């Protein structure tokens, strides 16, 4: 039986839009592109920042969207009102676990501390062989360079092995991310044993 294509992608991105309009344009292009490819967007459930933009774009293009938001953020009224499929979790950690379970692959877009946290954790789980799902970092306008430099510094300083640099792929723009997702087979199911 041939490998199945990627059908569901968790996107990590900012709850703010950033200063450069190119970030919002990239989030829009990703949402539209995922919908056009028939790939479900799994994301943090927010209606603000790049999170809201990518969800709006996917919904506007007729795509499937699964939002996963912790209850305390839902109470703060940052949940996206237009997402029909919304899972409310008890904690931030539960949110990340549910996003992991629902995704065949991960895409990191521009964002702040939460985006860094999600990307580091999912990369660490892959390093520990708790999963083998693809992790794609979209380096919109060089946004990811400081993050990547931190990982490379950990390798240079002897705190991580050089093989860690193979745990993720860096792609220059949304078109490259969408092309890569189209080429990737869906990984075999694998769940973290403990998180």
C-alpha positions as CSV (number, residue, x, y, z in Angstrom):
1,X,0.0,0.0,0.0
2,X,1.5,3.4,-1.0
3,X,2.2,5.9,1.8
4,X,-0.6,8.2,2.7
5,X,-0.2,12.0,2.1
6,X,-0.1,14.6,4.8
7,X,-3.7,15.3,5.7
8,X,-3.5,17.4,8.9
9,X,-0.9,20.0,9.9
10,X,-0.4,21.8,13.2
11,X,0.7,25.3,12.7
12,X,2.6,27.2,15.4
13,X,2.5,31.0,15.0
14,X,2.1,34.3,16.8
15,X,-0.9,35.7,18.7
16,X,0.4,39.0,17.4
17,X,0.9,40.1,13.8
18,X,4.4,41.5,14.1
19,X,5.7,44.7,12.6
20,X,6.3,43.6,9.0
21,X,3.1,43.1,6.8
22,X,4.9,40.2,5.1
23,X,4.1,38.0,8.2
24,X,0.4,38.5,7.8
25,X,0.6,37.9,4.1
26,X,2.5,34.6,4.7
27,X,-0.1,33.5,7.2
28,X,-2.9,34.2,4.7
29,X,-1.0,32.3,2.0
30,X,-0.5,29.3,4.3
31,X,-4.2,29.1,5.2
32,X,-5.3,29.4,1.6
33,X,-2.7,26.9,0.5
34,X,-3.6,24.3,3.1
35,X,-7.2,24.6,2.2
36,X,-6.4,24.2,-1.5
37,X,-4.4,21.1,-0.8
38,X,-7.1,19.5,1.3
39,X,-4.9,19.6,4.4
40,X,-6.7,20.3,7.7
41,X,-5.3,23.2,9.7
42,X,-4.7,22.4,13.4
43,X,-3.9,25.4,15.4
44,X,-4.1,27.1,18.8
45,X,-7.7,28.2,18.4
46,X,-7.1,32.0,18.7
47,X,-8.8,34.6,16.7
48,X,-6.0,37.2,17.1
49,X,-2.6,37.7,15.5
50,X,-1.2,35.4,12.9
51,X,-3.2,32.6,14.5
52,X,-6.5,34.3,13.6
53,X,-5.2,35.2,10.1
54,X,-4.2,31.7,9.1
55,X,-7.5,30.3,10.4
56,X,-9.5,33.0,8.6
57,X,-7.7,32.3,5.4
58,X,-8.2,28.6,5.6
59,X,-11.9,29.0,6.5
60,X,-12.4,31.6,3.7
61,X,-10.9,29.1,1.2
62,X,-13.2,26.3,2.3
63,X,-10.7,24.4,4.4
64,X,-11.1,22.3,7.5
65,X,-9.9,23.9,10.7
66,X,-9.5,22.4,14.2
67,X,-8.8,24.9,16.9
68,X,-7.4,23.7,20.3
69,X,-7.4,26.2,23.1
70,X,-7.0,26.1,26.8
71,X,-10.1,27.0,28.9
72,X,-8.4,30.0,30.5
73,X,-7.7,31.6,27.1
74,X,-11.2,30.9,26.0
75,X,-12.5,32.8,29.0
76,X,-10.4,35.7,28.0
77,X,-12.4,35.7,24.7
78,X,-9.4,35.2,22.4
79,X,-10.9,32.0,20.9
80,X,-11.9,32.3,17.2
81,X,-15.6,32.5,17.0
82,X,-15.8,31.3,13.4
83,X,-14.1,27.9,13.9
84,X,-16.7,25.3,14.1
85,X,-14.5,22.5,15.4
86,X,-13.0,23.8,18.7
87,X,-11.5,21.7,21.4
88,X,-11.2,23.3,24.9
89,X,-8.4,21.8,27.1
90,X,-7.7,22.2,30.8
91,X,-4.1,23.3,30.4
92,X,-1.5,24.6,27.9
93,X,0.2,21.2,28.1
94,X,-3.0,19.4,27.2
95,X,-3.4,21.8,24.2
96,X,0.0,20.9,22.9
97,X,-0.6,17.1,23.3
98,X,-4.0,17.4,21.5
99,X,-2.3,19.3,18.7
100,X,0.3,16.7,18.4
101,X,-2.2,13.9,18.3
102,X,-4.2,15.6,15.6
103,X,-1.3,16.4,13.3
104,X,0.7,14.5,10.6
105,X,3.3,17.3,10.5
106,X,4.2,20.6,12.0
107,X,4.8,24.0,10.5
108,X,6.3,26.9,12.5
109,X,5.5,30.4,11.3
110,X,6.6,33.7,12.8
111,X,5.7,34.1,16.5
112,X,6.9,34.8,20.0
113,X,7.6,32.9,23.1
114,X,4.6,30.5,22.7
115,X,5.7,29.7,19.2
116,X,9.3,29.0,20.4
117,X,8.0,26.8,23.2
118,X,5.8,24.7,20.9
119,X,8.6,24.3,18.3
120,X,11.2,23.4,20.9
121,X,9.0,20.9,22.6
122,X,7.9,19.1,19.4
123,X,11.5,19.0,18.3
124,X,12.7,17.6,21.6
125,X,10.0,14.9,21.4
126,X,11.4,14.0,18.0
127,X,15.0,14.0,19.4
128,X,13.8,11.5,22.0
129,X,12.2,9.3,19.3
130,X,8.8,9.9,20.7
131,X,7.6,10.6,17.2
132,X,9.0,11.0,13.6
133,X,6.6,13.6,12.3
134,X,8.1,16.2,10.0
135,X,8.8,19.7,11.5
136,X,9.0,22.5,8.9
137,X,10.2,26.0,9.9
138,X,9.1,28.7,7.5
139,X,11.8,31.4,7.6
140,X,9.6,34.3,6.5
141,X,11.8,37.3,5.7
142,X,14.6,35.7,7.8
143,X,12.3,35.6,10.9
144,X,13.6,32.3,12.1
145,X,17.4,33.1,12.0
146,X,17.8,34.0,15.7
147,X,15.9,30.9,16.7
148,X,18.0,28.7,14.4
149,X,21.2,30.4,15.7
150,X,20.2,29.4,19.3
151,X,19.9,25.8,18.3
152,X,23.2,26.0,16.4
153,X,24.9,27.6,19.4
154,X,23.8,24.7,21.6
155,X,25.5,22.3,19.1
156,X,28.6,24.5,18.8
157,X,28.9,24.7,22.6
158,X,28.6,20.9,23.1
159,X,25.1,20.9,24.6
160,X,23.4,19.2,21.7
161,X,24.7,16.8,19.0
162,X,25.0,17.9,15.4
163,X,22.2,15.4,14.5
164,X,19.8,17.7,16.2
165,X,20.0,20.0,13.2
166,X,18.4,17.2,11.1
167,X,15.3,17.1,13.3
168,X,13.6,19.9,11.4
169,X,13.7,21.5,7.9
170,X,14.0,25.2,7.2
171,X,12.2,26.5,4.2
172,X,12.4,30.1,2.9
173,X,8.7,30.8,2.3
174,X,5.1,29.5,2.3
175,X,5.3,28.2,-1.3
176,X,8.3,26.0,-0.3
177,X,6.4,24.7,2.8
178,X,3.4,23.8,0.7
179,X,5.5,22.0,-1.9
180,X,7.3,20.1,0.8
181,X,4.1,19.1,2.5
182,X,2.8,17.8,-0.8
183,X,5.9,15.6,-1.2
184,X,5.9,14.2,2.3
185,X,4.2,10.9,3.2
186,X,2.2,10.8,6.4
187,X,4.3,9.2,9.1
188,X,3.3,6.1,10.9
189,X,1.2,6.7,14.0
190,X,3.3,7.2,17.1
191,X,2.4,8.8,20.3
192,X,4.8,10.1,23.0
193,X,5.0,7.6,25.9
194,X,5.1,10.4,28.4
195,X,5.2,14.2,28.2
